[in-house]
Amino acid sequence: DTGVSQNPRHKITKRGQNVTFRCDPISEHNRLYWYRQTLGQGPEFLTYFQNEAQLEKSRLLSDRFSAERPKGSFSTLEIQRTEQGDSAMYLCASSFTWTGGNEQFFGPGTRLTVL
Amino acid sequence: AQSVSQHNHHVILSEAASLELGCNYSYGGTVNLFWYVQYPGQHLQLLLKYFSGDPLVKGIKGFEAEFIKSKFSFNLRKPSVQWSDTAEYFCAVRGNYGQNFVFGPGTRLSVLP
């Protein structure tokens, strides 16, 4: 399968714990995006990378959130000291840059439940 | 800041009915526009996109959308829906000089057999 993959698919954690999610983009894609989606809402942009550089971060991304893409391939999103409000679906998407625009291909998401 | 609104939260249709889902955006510059679909239990998939040129764009599965710049709208249409079109539909906009996609809240479509 050559699509975007995310692991784990589901994560249940207790408030205050740290969690880390992984995203593997489509191999030739140089851009990688993280979104958060809550029930009844569309995806909300969190951050994106071009290769290994993190180029944009949303104000939604508090200090407890950190994302990395160390070698320009897979990415990790870590949430420290989780809160119940962090419960959501975390989506990863990737795209390839071209001058006319780009379209994003989404992974299946990681559903986080904070108890 | 960019924003996207979708007029209907939940639409219920019978098979063979025509569909139109509204999408309006607020952004002053050139935009790229997208419709994504999320079938039950599946991830988001691209239905169609508008970058430039003909404002009437055709996508997969018989869907089309029309970009009306003066109305800041990008409505999704399908002449005859099928039960398999039951899904959540999201409109998204991206400014031409930025990478940040802004999604609407989604419209849930239920097609009755």
Interface residues (C-beta under 8 A of the other chain):
Chain A: R31 Y33 Y35 G40 Q41 G42 P43 E44 F45 Y48 Q50 L55 E56 S58 L91 A93 G100 G101 N102 E103 Q104 F105 F106 G107 P108 G109
Chain B: V4 N32 F34 Y36 Q42 H43 L44 Q45 L46 K49 F51 S52 F90 A92 R94 N96 G98 Q99 N100 F101 V102 F103 G104 P105 G106
